[in-house]
């Protein structure tokens, strides 16, 4: 695997611990190295200024935004330090809104005029990195009672902010034309064989713990807090994610032509956008292919299908079942028949490559069910890794929610009823985010995220 995809060393267990400055600096440096490696996949300046996803900024913005955010959050806002370059800090804090004229979106010539040169961006990033590392090494970054530095909150915010942006960078890279990026010489996708057969596993009634109290963990985002539990009725769940082969049945049955499987607003989207299949599927004269990161791949039947929430919901309705709630996912992933709850689906062992596909160890998913060491106590596969999993739960606050002072808009701006909770992890999710309380979210029609699903049904 290329260097940026090598897994990081094992994480320490979550919990209260004193600040380890050397560890924080090492994590920051590793993050920056991985980000630089991702940007180095771009083959030339035209790729650097391109917008493969029109509603996102060009790549140039993100190479400046990540260090700018880290510098502004920790050094300027939390510690009161002086700035570096007011104009660039402002530019990379808010960016330039992508043009609404789609004919102008993604034009590298125009973007090259609107944005700084790559050398200027990287010079700014080096200056920001130096100031952040100096703060991590010398400054008082853990101040009990401080709104931004209590339990070193601002430090953990910037560390996790970067690894989340690395995943979204891969969504952009995936849409970039293949001749605009460098393919690693050792790249070999694991296509697998036949898809696993469908089955159902009963999950007994019980309770699911959601969230965590701030004082009992090293760090958690505001939408993960506070801790509470919910009763969960007995249900049955599929042991594997819905695969490309299974989703093909929905397509062959005319699922994209039948309005009864879609909510009215989503059916309008399907018709207006002429959606006929998942975004990463492409039909060619010789059959279906999967749009790989570095070239077309004959559609692997055993891989989990990556779809929008809208498509997952339509498939479930066509199948006569439904998507799991967040609490049902939590119980299937972390609960046990004995009533206990685990740190990970497989137990308390720290995550590694035996347990699933995550932490940038692969450019692609693996065949569903191919990591039996990662099974939950109930025997459910791939609940962490191989693709985020859609739930039916709208993203919203837990009872007692309080926005975090260091990043108050992080969650609250998305409590709008249009975003849905995703759980688990994708191949491009950093291991720091594999905790059971972590929540991801996207809109129902957003097609670029590495998100799959499995179905559940009520158990009599």
C-alpha positions, 0 to 999 in steps of 0.5 A: 500500500502507498505510505499514506494508506499505512495504518497508524500505530494503535490508539490508546484506549479512550478515557481520562489521561494526562496530556502527552505532548509528544503524542499530540505532536506526532499525531499532528505531523502524521495528519499533515503528512497524509494530507500532503500525500493526498494532494500529491496524487494530483498530477498537475496544476489544472487538477489542483484548481479543478472542482470534481464535485461542483458544490465543493471548492477546488482542491486548492481551498482544502490544502489551505483550509486545513492548516488555517483551521488548525492555526485559527482554532488553537493558536489564535482563538484559544491561545490568543496568538498573533496572526500570519496573513490576515487575507489568507486566513480569511480566505481559507476560513470561509473560502469563495462560494462555488459559482452557481453557474455550472458552466463555470464550475470546475474551470481550472483557468478561472480558479487559477485566477481566483485562488493563490498559487500552490507555492503561496498556499504551501508557504502559508501551510508551513507557517501555520504548521510551525505555529501549531506545533510550537503551541502543542510543544510549549503552550498551556493547551490544557486549562481546566474550566477554559471554554476552549482548552478544558481537557485540551478540547481545541487540540482534539478538534483540530486533529479530528477535523483534519482526518475527516477532511482527508476522507472528504478529499478522497470523495473529490479525488474519486470524481477526478478524471483518471488521467488527472491523478497518479495511480500507486504502482502496487494498487490491486483491488480485492474483487472477491467472488460471489456475494454472500447469501442473504439471511437474517439474525435476530437481535433480542430486545434490550437497551442501547447506549448512545453518546458519552458524558464529557468527563468520561472520555478524552474527547467527543464532539458535541453531537456525541454528548451526553450519554443516555440509553434507549430501549430497543425492541427485538428485531432482525438484521442482515448479517452483511451489507447489501451488495452490488449483486443484491442491489442489481436485483432492485435495478433489474426490477425497475426500482428506479422507474417505480415511484411507489418505492420513493418519497415524493420529493425524492422521486422528483429528484430521481426523475429530474436528475435522471438517476438510474443507478448508483453513482459509482456504477457505469454501464458499458457495452460489455457490462457494468463497471465500478468507477474505481479511484484509478480506473474502471473495475468490472462491477464486483458483486460481493462489494457493498453497494455505495448509495445515497440514503434515498436509494437505500430507503427505496431498496428497503421499501421495495424489499418490504423491510426498512433501514435500522434506527441509530439505536438498533444499529448501536445494539447490533454493533456493540450490544451482546446477548448477555446485556453487556456493551463492547468498545468495538463490535468484536470486543475490546481489542484495538482495531487492526486490519483483521477487523475490517477495512478502515484507517486508509488501509485500502482504496476500495471496499472489500467483499462483504463478510470477508473480515470474520474477526470483526463480527459483532457478538451477534454474528453481524459483519462489517459494522465498522469499516467497508462503508458508512451505514445509513440509518433511518434516524434524522441527525439531531441533538441528544437530550441535554445537547450543548454546542461546543465552544471551540466549534459551535457550528459543527453540529447545530447547523445540520439539525435541520431534518434533512440529514441522516445519521450514519454509523460505522466507518468507511475504508477512508475513516481514520481509526481515531473515529472508530469509537462507538459514539461517533456519528456521521451525517449527510443529506438524503440525496448526497451521492459522493460519500462511501456509504452503504446499508443493511436492512432490518425488520421487526421480529414478532 
